[in-house]
């Protein structure tokens, strides 16, 4: 990896401290980030302590995956400089920053770890100071707007200063190792690709579950909700990677073209279809890990709210490969545990040759676990060797390359930051994808706004409203993760 300059706008903020800096340190320790690279952290106010001291405190709260070595930490701190600038106005800080970024041969990455309200002004200032040259790119964190119109406004504003080739819209789920393995398994193995269609697959589930509530995010979350916060980007992007056709080349253009085809084939939900195929919920008071927790309304100090903290959707992709295969999407807060998982469930065998197999027969499943750890496995049936009779039991065929992450593998944020420095957009989101995703989501939100009162409640520590279970039950199916825990 060549050296680069990285500016993290909002460099002292939550995302930088919890995700970006620990990832960069792991990259430095494993020699994926060169020691002569420079990292600039922008701040509105002056920092009154040395970088090493501040960084030590950050890593005490969020330790890097590779562990901490005192000498390495000191060397990493030498790469970092805190820059005091305004994201709205020109000033001496901008002049000082420009003077240090004179090597136009080095990649220059602007990571906007700031609220979208500052995207336009920050990009304008980067343009005013000439920091948007051919060697520069800008990384945009979600949320990108709150509907199709506002997303288009942001994209249009950014496009005044950075071309589409310079604009990297990040979705860290796409940088996870399991997603990379999914592409490799699908497109380098004839076995999987032959089975990847409506002839053999019964349905697909995508779940992103969170055990926390809205603590610390209430100001952002109220009025946004799970549909806009999670489905519009993370879940729809994962759906695209699952459903896309094999690209001619596994590069940014090839992947982008196939993802756009999926979004264009996503059946629009209208009117009564939304009521039948979308469940939204809001958590009530309950118990998590043996401790009482408040309701959504109590967490935010509200008397009433229509904001969804849980969404479940039954979706369809209308093309030859996926016709008739439902995609069940689910995300929520205050669920029993935190995980992200894709379940590809294959159809039942057409005939059980031994009647005694009916007792334990389960369909084959391909499990893709994205968090809290990466994991890929096939669930298959074999004879139960503990039984004298012809009984079956389910076993897991582990497809993981390595065991527990020891810090040598690229985490999602490190992978994506290095890709941005290389100019590789394969795992980033094109503006056309953002537009099509919001177009699909906006139909649902407009229907909710026109028909208030459809939000359901669920007790904290449960798997969401019972209507979400009915969404599956009426199709004679179950949410995989719930069923296996019963």
FIVO-172141 format. One record per residue (C-alpha): residue number from 1; residue in one letter; chain; x, y, z. Coordinates in Angstrom, 2 decimals. Each point is the difference from the previous one (the first is absolute). Layout:
NODE   keke   guba   domi        c1        c2        c3
NODE    NUM      A      A         X         Y         Z
...
This chain:
NODE   keke   guba   domi        c1        c2        c3
NODE      1      X      A      0.00      0.00      0.00
NODE      2      X      A      1.36      3.41     -0.95
NODE      3      X      A     -0.03      2.90      2.45
NODE      4      X      A     -3.00      2.33      0.17
NODE      5      X      A     -1.39      3.01      1.81
NODE      6      X      A     -3.26     -0.48      1.89
NODE      7      X      A     -2.10      2.82      1.42
NODE      8      X      A     -2.75     -1.12      2.36
NODE      9      X      A     -2.51      2.82      0.31
NODE     10      X      A     -1.56     -0.46      3.42
NODE     11      X      A      3.26     -1.69      0.95
NODE     12      X      A     -0.63      0.25      3.74
NODE     13      X      A     -3.57     -1.25     -0.30
NODE     14      X      A     -1.66     -3.29      0.80
NODE     15      X      A      0.52     -1.78     -3.34
NODE     16      X      A      3.64      0.94     -0.16
NODE     17      X      A      0.72     -1.11      3.57
NODE     18      X      A     -1.98     -3.26     -0.09
NODE     19      X      A      0.66     -1.22     -3.55
NODE     20      X      A      2.44      1.94     -2.15
NODE     21      X      A      2.98      0.54      2.29
NODE     22      X      A      0.03     -3.57      1.45
NODE     23      X      A     -0.20     -1.31     -3.58
NODE     24      X      A      2.83      2.23     -1.20
NODE     25      X      A      2.19     -1.01      2.94
NODE     26      X      A     -0.56     -3.69     -0.80
NODE     27      X      A      0.90      0.77     -3.61
NODE     28      X      A      3.17      1.76      1.15
NODE     29      X      A      1.06     -2.89      2.27
NODE     30      X      A     -0.60     -2.57     -2.77
NODE     31      X      A      1.90      2.21     -2.51
NODE     32      X      A     -3.00      0.70     -2.19
NODE     33      X      A      0.27      3.71      0.80
NODE     34      X      A      3.44      1.45     -0.71
NODE     35      X      A      1.69      1.92      2.78
NODE     36      X      A      0.53      3.06     -2.23
NODE     37      X      A     -3.72      0.38     -0.59
NODE     38      X      A     -1.59      2.94      1.79
NODE     39      X      A     -3.32      0.13      1.87
NODE     40      X      A     -1.64      3.35      0.72
NODE     41      X      A     -2.85      0.24      2.51
NODE     42      X      A     -2.12      3.12     -0.29
NODE     43      X      A     -1.51      1.63      3.07
NODE     44      X      A     -2.09      3.07      0.66
NODE     45      X      A      1.89      0.74      3.20
NODE     46      X      A      3.62     -0.19      1.07
NODE     47      X      A      1.25     -3.24      1.57
NODE     48      X      A      1.88      0.67      3.24
NODE     49      X      A      1.90     -3.30      0.30
NODE     50      X      A      2.66     -1.78     -2.08
NODE     51      X      A     -1.25     -2.35     -2.72
NODE     52      X      A      1.57     -3.06      1.64
NODE     53      X      A     -1.73      0.70      3.30
NODE     54      X      A     -3.34      0.59     -1.70
NODE     55      X      A      0.37     -3.09     -2.17
NODE     56      X      A      0.85     -2.15      3.01
NODE     57      X      A     -3.27      1.06      1.60
NODE     58      X      A     -1.92     -0.78     -3.20
NODE     59      X      A      1.43     -3.52     -0.21
NODE     60      X      A     -0.70     -0.68      3.66
NODE     61      X      A     -3.69      0.34     -0.89
NODE     62      X      A      0.19     -1.74     -3.42
NODE     63      X      A      3.08     -2.24     -0.19
NODE     64      X      A      1.26     -0.86     -3.51
NODE     65      X      A     -0.45     -3.62     -1.12
NODE     66      X      A      3.76     -0.57     -0.09
NODE     67      X      A      0.67      1.11      3.57
NODE     68      X      A      2.21      2.93      1.03
NODE     69      X      A      3.79      0.21     -0.03
NODE     70      X      A      1.44      3.09      1.69
NODE     71      X      A      2.69      0.69     -2.60
NODE     72      X      A     -2.35     -0.63     -2.91
NODE     73      X      A     -2.62      2.27      1.53
NODE     74      X      A      2.55      2.80      0.34
NODE     75      X      A      1.06     -0.43     -3.63
NODE     76      X      A     -3.63      0.01     -1.12
NODE     77      X      A     -0.69      3.16      2.02
NODE     78      X      A      2.86      1.72     -1.86
NODE     79      X      A     -2.01     -0.47     -3.23
NODE     80      X      A     -2.98      1.91      1.41
NODE     81      X      A     -0.57      3.73      0.14
NODE     82      X      A     -3.05      1.78      1.37
NODE     83      X      A     -1.13      2.93     -2.15
NODE     84      X      A     -2.34      2.65      1.39
NODE     85      X      A     -2.29      1.18     -2.81
NODE     86      X      A     -3.57      1.08     -0.61
NODE     87      X      A     -2.11     -2.09     -2.35
NODE     88      X      A     -2.02      3.06     -0.97
NODE     89      X      A      2.53      2.81     -0.40
NODE     90      X      A      3.45      0.59     -1.40
NODE     91      X      A      2.84      0.69      2.42
NODE     92      X      A      3.62     -0.44      1.02
NODE     93      X      A     -0.51     -3.68      0.72
NODE     94      X      A     -0.93     -0.64     -3.62
NODE     95      X      A      3.02      1.93     -1.22
NODE     96      X      A      2.31     -2.00      2.28
NODE     97      X      A     -1.55     -3.27     -1.16
NODE     98      X      A      0.43      0.93     -3.66
NODE     99      X      A      3.68      0.80      0.54
NODE    100      X      A      0.63     -3.52      1.27
NODE    101      X      A     -1.80     -1.75     -2.88
NODE    102      X      A      2.26      1.03     -2.88
NODE    103      X      A      0.90     -3.47     -1.33
NODE    104      X      A     -2.58     -0.51     -2.75
NODE    105      X      A      1.44     -3.43     -0.79
NODE    106      X      A     -1.16     -1.40      3.34
NODE    107      X      A     -3.61     -1.15      0.33
NODE    108      X      A     -2.00      2.45      2.10
NODE    109      X      A     -3.06     -1.44      1.74
NODE    110      X      A     -2.60      2.29      1.60
NODE    111      X      A     -2.14     -2.08      2.38
NODE    112      X      A     -3.14      1.91      0.99
NODE    113      X      A     -0.82     -1.50      3.40
NODE    114      X      A     -2.37      2.90      0.61
NODE    115      X      A     -3.77      0.62     -0.26
NODE    116      X      A     -1.26      0.28     -3.60
NODE    117      X      A     -0.99      3.60      0.68
NODE    118      X      A      3.73      0.86     -0.25
NODE    119      X      A      0.75     -2.01     -3.15
NODE    120      X      A     -0.70      2.88     -2.38
NODE    121      X      A      1.92      2.71      1.87
NODE    122      X      A      2.96     -2.30      0.62
NODE    123      X      A      0.25     -1.05     -3.65
NODE    124      X      A     -0.33      3.64     -1.06
NODE    125      X      A      2.91      0.98      2.27
NODE    126      X      A      2.08     -2.90     -1.32
NODE    127      X      A     -0.67      1.33     -3.49
NODE    128      X      A      0.79      3.60      0.99
NODE    129      X      A      3.38     -1.06      1.36
NODE    130      X      A      0.79     -2.24     -2.96
NODE    131      X      A     -0.08     -3.20      2.03
NODE    132      X      A     -2.21     -1.80     -2.54
NODE    133      X      A      2.61     -0.71     -2.67
NODE    134      X      A      0.40     -3.19     -2.00
NODE    135      X      A      1.82     -1.66      2.91
NODE    136      X      A     -2.87      0.70      2.43
NODE    137      X      A     -3.19     -1.88      0.85
NODE    138      X      A     -2.80      0.53      2.50
NODE    139      X      A     -1.57     -2.72      2.17
NODE    140      X      A     -3.61      0.63      1.04
NODE    141      X      A     -1.42     -1.70      3.08
NODE    142      X      A     -3.70     -0.79      0.31
NODE    143      X      A     -2.67      1.17      0.35
NODE    144      X      A     -0.03      1.56     -3.46
NODE    145      X      A     -3.13      2.10      0.29
NODE    146      X      A     -3.34     -1.05      1.46
NODE    147      X      A     -1.86     -0.59     -3.29
NODE    148      X      A      0.63     -0.10     -3.74
NODE    149      X      A     -0.17      3.77     -0.40
NODE    150      X      A      2.44      0.90      2.78
NODE    151      X      A      2.41     -2.77     -1.06
NODE    152      X      A      0.01      1.42     -3.53
NODE    153      X      A      0.69      3.49      1.39
NODE    154      X      A      3.02     -1.26      1.93
NODE    155      X      A      1.31     -1.95     -2.98
NODE    156      X      A     -0.46      3.01     -2.28
NODE    157      X      A      1.78      2.30      2.46
NODE    158      X      A      2.94     -2.39      0.42
NODE    159      X      A      0.19     -0.48     -3.78
NODE    160      X      A      0.83      3.71     -0.41
NODE    161      X      A      3.40     -0.67      1.57
NODE    162      X      A      0.64     -3.76     -0.39
NODE    163      X      A     -0.75     -2.17     -3.02
NODE    164      X      A     -1.87     -3.29      0.41
NODE    165      X      A      3.33     -1.81     -0.38
NODE    166      X      A      1.32      2.00      2.98
NODE    167      X      A     -3.10     -0.59      2.18
NODE    168      X      A     -0.04     -3.04      2.28
NODE    169      X      A     -3.29     -0.64      1.85
NODE    170      X      A      0.91     -2.42      2.73
NODE    171      X      A     -2.05     -2.88      1.40
NODE    172      X      A      2.24     -1.84      2.42
NODE    173      X      A     -2.03     -3.21     -0.28
NODE    174      X      A      1.34     -0.37     -3.55
NODE    175      X      A      3.55     -0.01      1.36
NODE    176      X      A     -0.56     -3.00      2.25
NODE    177      X      A      1.98     -3.16     -0.72
NODE    178      X      A     -3.13     -2.15     -0.27
NODE    179      X      A     -1.38      2.17     -2.82
NODE    180      X      A      3.30     -0.34     -1.87
NODE    181      X      A     -0.13     -3.75      0.50
NODE    182      X      A     -3.57     -0.05     -1.27
NODE    183      X      A      1.11      1.51     -3.31
NODE    184      X      A      2.89     -2.46     -0.25
NODE    185      X      A     -2.20     -3.00      0.79
NODE    186      X      A     -2.69      1.04     -2.46
NODE    187      X      A      2.14      0.96     -2.94
NODE    188      X      A      2.94     -2.41      0.23
NODE    189      X      A     -1.91     -3.21      0.72
NODE    190      X      A     -2.33     -1.57     -2.53
NODE    191      X      A     -1.74     -1.95      2.77
NODE    192      X      A     -1.41      3.09      1.71
NODE    193      X      A     -0.93      1.86     -3.16
NODE    194      X      A     -1.94     -3.00     -1.32
NODE    195      X      A     -2.10     -0.01      3.18
NODE    196      X      A     -0.40      3.79      0.30
NODE    197      X      A     -3.51      0.38     -1.46
NODE    198      X      A     -3.73     -0.53      0.53
NODE    199      X      A      0.23     -3.66     -0.98
NODE    200      X      A      1.83     -0.96      3.18
NODE    201      X      A     -0.31      2.96      2.43
NODE    202      X      A     -3.20      0.28      2.04
NODE    203      X      A      0.58      3.44      1.52
NODE    204      X      A      2.68      2.34      1.36
NODE    205      X      A      0.14      1.77      3.36
NODE    206      X      A      2.17      3.03      0.82
NODE    207      X      A      0.03      1.08      3.65
NODE    208      X      A      1.91      2.79      1.75
NODE    209      X      A     -0.89     -0.17      3.69
NODE    210      X      A      1.15      2.44      2.69
NODE    211      X      A     -0.29     -0.52      3.73
NODE    212      X      A      0.40      3.69      0.87
NODE    213      X      A     -2.67      2.66     -0.07
NODE    214      X      A      0.40      3.55     -1.29
NODE    215      X      A      2.22      1.15      2.86
NODE    216      X      A      2.17      2.87     -1.20
NODE    217      X      A     -1.65      0.12     -3.45
NODE    218      X      A     -3.44      1.25      0.93
NODE    219      X      A      0.43      3.36     -1.67
NODE    220      X      A      0.83     -1.68     -3.30
NODE    221      X      A     -2.25     -3.03      0.28
NODE    222      X      A     -3.34      1.64      0.77
NODE    223      X      A     -1.63      0.69     -3.34
NODE    224      X      A      2.49     -2.25     -1.83
NODE    225      X      A     -0.66     -3.52      1.22
NODE    226      X      A      1.19     -3.46     -0.95
NODE    227      X      A     -1.33      0.06     -3.56
NODE    228      X      A      2.05      3.05     -1.01
NODE    229      X      A      2.95     -0.69      2.29
NODE    230      X      A      0.56     -3.69     -0.82
NODE    231      X      A     -2.18     -1.34     -2.82
NODE    232      X      A      0.66      2.74     -2.56
NODE    233      X      A      3.74     -0.64      0.05
NODE    234      X      A      1.28     -3.08      1.87
NODE    235      X      A     -2.78     -2.51     -0.68
NODE    236      X      A     -0.64      1.01     -3.60
NODE    237      X      A      3.72     -0.05     -0.74
NODE    238      X      A      0.31     -3.51      1.44
NODE    239      X      A     -3.04     -1.04     -2.03
NODE    240      X      A      1.75      1.27     -3.14
NODE    241      X      A      3.13     -2.05      0.67
NODE    242      X      A     -2.10     -3.11      0.61
NODE    243      X      A     -2.23      0.42     -3.05
NODE    244      X      A      2.30      1.55     -2.63
NODE    245      X      A      0.89     -1.83     -3.20
NODE    246      X      A      3.65     -1.00     -0.58
NODE    247      X      A      1.75      3.11     -1.35
NODE    248      X      A      2.21     -0.28     -3.08
NODE    249      X      A      2.84      1.32      2.16
NODE    250      X      A      0.09      0.23      3.79
NODE    251      X      A      0.91      3.69     -0.05
NODE    252      X      A     -1.83      3.17      1.04
NODE    253      X      A     -1.83      0.47     -3.30
NODE    254      X      A     -0.99     -3.65     -0.35
NODE    255      X      A     -1.29     -0.27      3.58
NODE    256      X      A     -1.81      3.33     -0.22
NODE    257      X      A     -1.83     -0.96     -3.20
NODE    258      X      A     -1.29     -3.25      1.50
NODE    259      X      A     -1.05      1.62      3.29
NODE    260      X      A     -1.99      2.61     -1.90
NODE    261      X      A     -1.83     -2.76     -1.88
NODE    262      X      A     -1.05     -1.51      3.33
NODE    263      X      A     -1.34      3.30      1.33
NODE    264      X      A     -1.88      0.62     -3.24
NODE    265      X      A     -1.55     -3.49      0.30
NODE    266      X      A     -1.09      0.49      3.60
NODE    267      X      A     -3.81     -0.12     -0.03
NODE    268      X      A     -1.42      3.36      1.17
NODE    269      X      A     -2.32     -0.23      3.00
NODE    270      X      A     -3.12      2.15     -0.23
NODE    271      X      A     -3.06      0.63      2.18
NODE    272      X      A     -1.44     -3.16      1.52
NODE    273      X      A      3.09     -1.97     -1.05
NODE    274      X      A      1.96      2.03      2.53
NODE    275      X      A     -2.44     -0.87      2.78
NODE    276      X      A      0.23     -3.68     -0.94
NODE    277      X      A      3.77     -0.23     -0.52
NODE    278      X      A      1.55      2.54      2.37
NODE    279      X      A     -0.10     -0.06      3.80
NODE    280      X      A      1.30      2.92      2.04
NODE    281      X      A      0.41     -0.04      3.73
NODE    282      X      A      1.23      1.97      2.99
NODE    283      X      A      1.50     -1.51      3.13
NODE    284      X      A     -1.73      0.17      3.38
NODE    285      X      A      1.59     -0.38      3.41
NODE    286      X      A      1.38     -3.44      0.77
NODE    287      X      A      3.10     -1.81      1.17
NODE    288      X      A      3.40     -0.44     -1.65
NODE    289      X      A      2.62     -2.29      1.55
NODE    290      X      A     -2.01     -0.12      3.22
NODE    291      X      A     -0.27      3.77      0.37
NODE    292      X      A     -3.07      2.16     -0.50
NODE    293      X      A      0.13      2.39     -2.98
NODE    294      X      A     -2.19      2.90     -1.01
NODE    295      X      A     -2.33      0.32     -2.94
NODE    296      X      A      0.85      2.00     -3.13
NODE    297      X      A     -2.28      2.80      1.17
NODE    298      X      A      1.62      0.10      3.44
NODE    299      X      A      3.50     -0.08     -1.50
NODE    300      X      A     -0.81      3.16     -1.95
NODE    301      X      A     -2.34      1.58      2.53
NODE    302      X      A     -2.96      0.00     -2.39
NODE    303      X      A     -3.72     -0.55      0.51
NODE    304      X      A     -0.60     -1.26     -3.53
NODE    305      X      A      2.03     -0.93     -3.06
NODE    306      X      A     -0.55     -1.76     -3.34
NODE    307      X      A      3.72     -0.72     -0.48
NODE    308      X      A      0.79     -3.64     -0.73
NODE    309      X      A      2.73     -1.75      1.98
NODE    310      X      A     -0.82     -3.29     -1.78
NODE    311      X      A     -0.88     -0.86     -3.60
NODE    312      X      A     -0.72     -3.32     -1.72
NODE    313      X      A     -0.65     -0.15     -3.75
NODE    314      X      A     -0.92     -2.67     -2.50
NODE    315      X      A      1.47      1.02     -3.36
NODE    316      X      A      0.19     -1.53     -3.47
NODE    317      X      A      2.44      0.39     -2.88
NODE    318      X      A     -1.77     -0.31     -3.31
NODE    319      X      A      2.40     -1.70     -2.37
NODE    320      X      A      0.58     -3.52     -1.34
NODE    321      X      A      2.45     -1.05      2.71
NODE    322      X      A     -2.06      1.08      3.00
NODE    323      X      A     -3.65     -0.07     -1.11
NODE    324      X      A     -2.07     -1.46      2.83
NODE    325      X      A      2.79      0.08      2.61
NODE    326      X      A     -0.88      2.30      2.93
NODE    327      X      A      2.72      2.06      1.67
NODE    328      X      A     -0.77      0.64      3.68
NODE    329      X      A      1.79      3.05      1.43
NODE    330      X      A      0.06      0.76      3.71
NODE    331      X      A      1.74      2.46      2.26
NODE    332      X      A     -0.75      1.33      3.47
NODE    333      X      A      1.26      1.39      3.28
NODE    334      X      A     -0.28     -1.54      3.46
NODE    335      X      A     -0.13     -3.52     -1.43
NODE    336      X      A      1.39     -2.89      2.09
NODE    337      X      A      3.48      0.14     -1.55
NODE    338      X      A      2.17      1.87     -2.47
NODE    339      X      A      0.77     -1.71     -3.31
NODE    340      X      A     -0.21      0.39     -3.76
NODE    341      X      A     -0.78     -3.09     -2.02
NODE    342      X      A     -1.09     -1.10     -3.46
NODE    343      X      A     -1.77     -3.37     -0.30
NODE    344      X      A     -0.37     -1.62     -3.41
NODE    345      X      A     -2.59     -2.74      0.56
NODE    346      X      A     -0.25     -2.67     -2.66
NODE    347      X      A     -3.16     -1.91     -0.85
NODE    348      X      A     -1.00     -3.23      1.72
NODE    349      X      A      0.88     -3.29     -1.63
NODE    350      X      A     -2.91     -1.10     -2.21
NODE    351      X      A     -0.32     -3.37      1.75
NODE    352      X      A      1.27     -1.48      3.29
NODE    353      X      A      1.12     -3.51     -0.94
NODE    354      X      A     -0.20     -1.16      3.61
NODE    355      X      A     -3.19      0.98      1.91
NODE    356      X      A      2.02      0.25      3.21
NODE    357      X      A      1.93      2.96     -1.44
NODE    358      X      A     -3.04      2.25      0.31
NODE    359      X      A      0.64      0.49      3.74
NODE    360      X      A      3.22      2.00     -0.30
NODE    361      X      A      0.13      0.95     -3.69
NODE    362      X      A      1.16      3.58     -0.55
NODE    363      X      A      0.57      1.83     -3.31
NODE    364      X      A      3.58      0.82     -0.97
NODE    365      X      A      1.08      3.51      0.90
NODE    366      X      A      2.96      2.17     -0.91
NODE    367      X      A      0.74      2.27      2.98
NODE    368      X      A      1.96      3.22     -0.44
NODE    369      X      A      0.73      1.65      3.37
NODE    370      X      A      1.31      3.58     -0.25
NODE    371      X      A      0.16      0.98      3.66
NODE    372      X      A      0.98     -0.21      2.76
NODE    373      X      A      2.42     -2.35     -1.81
NODE    374      X      A      0.39     -1.04     -3.64
NODE    375      X      A     -1.19     -3.54     -0.67
NODE    376      X      A     -1.11     -2.04     -3.02
NODE    377      X      A     -1.51     -3.46      0.26
NODE    378      X      A     -2.26     -2.50     -1.74
NODE    379      X      A     -2.62     -1.77      2.11
NODE    380      X      A     -0.51     -3.57     -1.24
NODE    381      X      A     -1.66     -3.24      1.06
NODE    382      X      A      1.92     -3.21      0.82
NODE    383      X      A     -0.80     -3.24      1.79
NODE    384      X      A     -0.01      0.35      3.76
NODE    385      X      A      2.73     -2.40      1.11
NODE    386      X      A     -1.36      0.03      3.55
NODE    387      X      A     -3.15     -1.76     -1.10
NODE    388      X      A     -0.40     -3.64     -1.02
NODE    389      X      A     -2.89      0.76     -2.29
NODE    390      X      A      0.14      2.07     -3.17
NODE    391      X      A     -0.17      3.43      1.66
NODE    392      X      A      1.40      3.26     -1.33
NODE    393      X      A      1.70      2.95      1.61
NODE    394      X      A      1.09      3.39     -1.29
NODE    395      X      A      3.71      0.80     -0.19
NODE    396      X      A      1.89      3.11     -0.99
NODE    397      X      A      2.57     -0.01     -2.79
NODE    398      X      A      2.31      2.84      1.03
NODE    399      X      A      1.25      2.05     -2.96
NODE    400      X      A      2.14      2.44      2.00
NODE    401      X      A      3.59      0.35     -1.15
NODE    402      X      A      1.35      0.99      3.40
NODE    403      X      A     -1.14     -0.17      3.58
NODE    404      X      A     -0.46      2.94      2.33
NODE    405      X      A      1.14      3.34     -1.34
NODE    406      X      A      3.49      0.56      1.39
NODE    407      X      A      0.36      3.49     -1.39
NODE    408      X      A      1.79     -1.08     -3.19
NODE    409      X      A     -3.14      0.11     -2.13
NODE    410      X      A     -1.27      3.26     -1.41
NODE    411      X      A     -2.98      1.36      1.87
NODE    412      X      A     -2.70      1.64     -2.13
NODE    413      X      A      0.98      3.61      0.63
NODE    414      X      A      3.69     -0.62     -0.61
NODE    415      X      A     -0.74     -1.89     -3.22
NODE    416      X      A     -2.25      2.79     -1.25
NODE    417      X      A      2.37      2.82      0.92
NODE    418      X      A      2.85     -1.75     -1.81
NODE    419      X      A     -2.27     -0.60     -3.00
NODE    420      X      A     -0.84      3.70     -0.08
NODE    421      X      A      3.70      0.89      0.08
NODE    422      X      A      0.52     -2.39     -2.95
NODE    423      X      A     -2.97      1.45     -1.86
NODE    424      X      A     -1.85     -3.34     -0.01
NODE    425      X      A     -3.78      0.57      0.17
NODE    426      X      A     -1.01     -3.69     -0.17
NODE    427      X      A     -1.36     -0.03      3.56
NODE    428      X      A     -1.49      3.48     -0.03
NODE    429      X      A     -3.45      1.25     -1.00
NODE    430      X      A     -0.72      1.90     -3.21
NODE    431      X      A     -2.39      2.95      0.10
NODE    432      X      A     -2.43     -1.87     -2.29
NODE    433      X      A     -0.24     -2.76      2.62
NODE    434      X      A     -0.79      2.59      2.66
NODE    435      X      A     -2.70      1.49     -2.22
NODE    436      X      A     -1.70     -3.34     -0.76
NODE    437      X      A      0.16     -1.13      3.62
NODE    438      X      A     -1.61      3.21      1.24
NODE    439      X      A     -2.65     -0.22     -2.72
NODE    440      X      A     -1.02     -3.42      1.34
NODE    441      X      A      0.11      1.13      3.65
NODE    442      X      A     -1.87      3.27     -0.61
NODE    443      X      A     -3.13     -1.86     -1.11
NODE    444      X      A     -0.13     -1.69      3.39
NODE    445      X      A      0.64      3.12      2.08
NODE    446      X      A     -2.57      2.02     -1.96
NODE    447      X      A     -2.59     -2.72      0.63
NODE    448      X      A      0.80      0.01      3.72
NODE    449      X      A     -0.30      3.78      0.14
NODE    450      X      A     -3.38     -0.13     -1.76
NODE    451      X      A     -1.21     -2.84      2.24
NODE    452      X      A      1.27      0.65      3.56
NODE    453      X      A     -0.60     -2.42      2.81
NODE    454      X      A      1.32     -3.16     -1.65
NODE    455      X      A      3.05     -0.25      2.28
NODE    456      X      A      0.02     -3.02      2.30
NODE    457      X      A      1.74     -0.35      3.35
NODE    458      X      A      2.23     -2.79      1.26
NODE    459      X      A      1.58     -0.67      3.34
NODE    460      X      A      3.72      0.69      0.29
NODE    461      X      A      1.92     -3.27      0.00
NODE    462      X      A     -2.37     -1.73     -2.45
NODE    463      X      A      0.25     -0.56     -3.76
NODE    464      X      A     -2.33      2.82     -0.96
NODE    465      X      A     -3.77      0.31     -0.49
NODE    466      X      A     -1.92     -3.24     -0.44
NODE    467      X      A     -1.14      1.34     -3.38
NODE    468      X      A      3.57     -0.48     -1.21
NODE    469      X      A     -0.25     -3.69      0.86
NODE    470      X      A     -3.38     -0.17     -1.75
NODE    471      X      A      1.70      1.42     -3.09
NODE    472      X      A      1.93     -3.28     -0.18
NODE    473      X      A     -2.59     -2.33      1.53
NODE    474      X      A     -2.61      0.71     -2.65
NODE    475      X      A      2.53     -1.33     -2.54
NODE    476      X      A      0.64     -3.08      2.20
NODE    477      X      A      3.49      1.31      0.82
NODE    478      X      A      1.89      1.21      3.08
NODE    479      X      A      2.73      2.47      0.69
NODE    480      X      A      2.98     -2.33      0.17
NODE    481      X      A      1.77      1.55      2.96
NODE    482      X      A     -3.16      0.10      2.12
NODE    483      X      A     -1.00     -3.57     -0.80
NODE    484      X      A      3.37     -1.54      0.82
NODE    485      X      A      0.07      1.71      3.40
NODE    486      X      A     -3.36     -1.40      1.06
